[in-house]
């Protein structure tokens, strides 16, 4: 098995980067990508652990993109060295996250919930704070019993404490990933909330913006939908990838490392026949080792 979409405590996962790799080894994962939200802080630690345990490691990131409908996330897979544009994108999105988080704090306080920004930062233990960290803190405070309640009552779109998220421009994000040696792949395309009737037209627009692949298999969709996305990728001359979007055993229990749409056990073909040859071409035959500077 392989997995090309996972998260660690560097964003909103529950495993540290090294714990994630150790867990992957226990589950017989042969190749894994770490794709934390809007940051690359956990890559070196994960890479070192993967080397120690003999797992092929793909350095990555998941970037939030500004898009008119639904949610658009862009994976950068196979990063070699962070370029200026990627560092600028990370800094921009970090600032936008901080602004959003402070607005959410204010809205929670207006709901008579005793919570502060300083407390959130201290409890989160990461620079990339998102709504799952709010949910965890609310549970620790006894406001809710399960993390999903935080979204149902306060944080989901349409609820009283929701605040819109600002993303990066798609073309800028694509340039940032490519400058850093990576391949841009659209994460979970169905999250755009585009109908199948308009999917080909939309993905053509995405491809023409420089995106080279799409994540065909994701646990948020049915296997039949994933196969349709594979066929669409092939028709458009794009790569297909597959991931679990794993955040840890204690959150999103439906997402199991190495498994994807409809419980699909992720085959290594998405690495050996799709992404790996593309990275070897992009990296001119060198290995996929990430360097911070």
Secondary structure as UniProt FT lines:
FT   STRAND          2..6
FT   TURN            9..12
FT   HELIX           17..26
FT   TURN            27..28
FT   STRAND          31..34
FT   TURN            41..42
FT   HELIX           43..53
FT   STRAND          56..65
FT   STRAND          72..77
FT   HELIX           84..110
FT   TURN            111..112
FT   HELIX           117..124
FT   HELIX           131..140
FT   TURN            141..142
FT   HELIX           147..150
FT   HELIX           151..155
FT   TURN            157..158
FT   TURN            160..161
FT   HELIX           170..179
FT   TURN            180..181
FT   STRAND          183..187
FT   HELIX           189..192
FT   HELIX           196..208
FT   TURN            209..210
FT   STRAND          213..217
FT   TURN            219..220
FT   HELIX           223..236
FT   STRAND          239..242
FT   TURN            249..250
FT   TURN            253..254
FT   TURN            257..258
FT   HELIX           261..263
FT   HELIX           270..275
FT   HELIX           276..282
FT   TURN            283..285
//
